[in-house]
Amino acid sequence: MKLPARSLIKKLVRAHLPPNVRLSKSADLYVLLAFLIYMQRLANESRLAHQQDASNGLKGSATIARRHINGARKRVRG
């Protein structure tokens, strides 16, 4: 996965903040780190859901399906 440029992340973060809020120099790195941790948790939960379906003998469980990712997304969010 190719990571976006730091300047792009800063622009996106600033676009969602009020104009008078200042960011630290490393704010974009924290946002990127939080995103990568979220993606890792999502991938792990999706893998576990797929393994559970495969062990139960559910049909069509040769690959991770959209239902695995959607279920994992609900669990990872909170």
N, C-alpha and C positions, 0 to 999 in steps of 0.2 A: 504494500500500500504506500503510495507516494504521499508524503505529508505536504499540506499547503504551506505557502510562504508565511513567515511571521507577520509581514505587513498586511496580508489578507485577513489573518485572524484578528489583528488589531482593528482593522476597519470594520469587521463584522461585529466585534464586541462593542466598539464605540457607537455603531448604528443602533444598538439596543439599549444604550444608556442615555440618561438626560445629558444635555450639553455641558452642564457645569461640573460633571464628575470627572476626576482625573484618574488615570490608570498608572499603576506602577510599571516599571520597565519590564518586569517579568510576568505581568498579568496574562499575556498571550500564551506563555509556556504553561501556566496553571490551567488555562482553559483547554489547551491541547492535551495535557496530561489527564485531566478529568474525562475528556472524550475518549482517549485511548483505554482508560480503565473501564469506562462504560462498555466499550466495544468488546473488551476481553471478557467481562462478566456476561455479556449477551451471548458471545460465542460459546462460553462454557456451559451456560444454562441450556442453550439450544442443543449442544452435543449430548448433555445428560438426558434431555427429553427424547432425543432420537434413540439413544441407547435403551431407554426404558421401553419405548415402543418396539424396538427390535427384539428385546428380551421377552416381551409379551407376545411376540409372533404376529404383530399387526401387519396387515398387507400393505405393500408400498413403502416399506421402511428401509429401502436400500440407501437412500440419501436423506440429508436434512431437508425437510419440507418447510414451506411457509408457515404451516401450523405450529411447527416447533419454535420458529423464531418469534411468532406472535405471542405464543404462550410464555416464552422466556422474557419477552419485552414487558409483559404485564408483571412478572415476578421481579424483574430487575428494577423497575421503576419504584416499587415500594409497596 
